[in-house]
Amino acid sequence: DIQMTQSPSTLSASVGDRVTITCRASQSISNSLAWYQQRPGKAPKLLIYKASTLESGVPSKFSGSGSGTEFTLTISSLQPGDFATYYCQQYNSYSRWTFGQGTKVEIK
Amino acid sequence: EVQLVESGGGLVQPGRSLRLSCTSSGFTFGDYAMGWVRQAPGKGLEWVGFIKSKAYGGTAEYVASVKGRFTISRDDSKSIAYLEMNSLKTEDTAVYYCTRTLIIMKGGAFDIWGQGTMVTVSS
């Protein structure tokens, strides 16, 4: 199975900061990658798919990049509602999709 | 409004079975692949499996830890997806989310999620 590794596991930042989260795949997944935001007690929310395509209704301060095995999610100008846990997910083939372990973005 | 609503969770003893339902509304259910994702208490997301739309063969795929014990099915006439869970183990304890993806547009990215239903496996 393809393993997804996110870094860092926890990120401390302040309101207004620009932050970047990295997701690495154990083998090439082309651009078959999604990013989700999960607030405590809530279901995940799709932010980005196909590595860099912004989901409808998601603010443009979220952006994704990368292909192959290395991907990044960037959030410009953190706001209070952005403090949450973020997950990457690969869907490279029609079998055994996997999530990264998550990155918690907390207030410094 | 596009919506997914899970039901059927609860407390079950190890070795027993449980069936979760995911009732959809607001979209053409048959066009979408339907997935299940779980989250153990305090842990991250784990992809459980998904079932393709009939146009893609209607077959299902599973994570290795549930293969042979869990079965995903769908009833397009009722717009409902199911997760049949057999031989449950304590490590299956989690919130189970129902999700959807339109493979031709978003691959396997899940754009709508249910609110989740809790499954607790304990004696």
Interface residues (C-beta under 8 A of the other chain):
Chain A: D1 S32 A34 Y36 Q38 A43 P44 K45 L46 Y49 K50 E55 T85 Y87 Q89 Y91 Y94 S95 R96 W97 T98 F99 G100 Q101 G102
Chain B: V37 G44 L45 E46 W47 F50 K52 Y56 E61 V63 A64 Y97 T101 K106 G107 G108 A109 F110 D111 W113 G114 Q115 G116
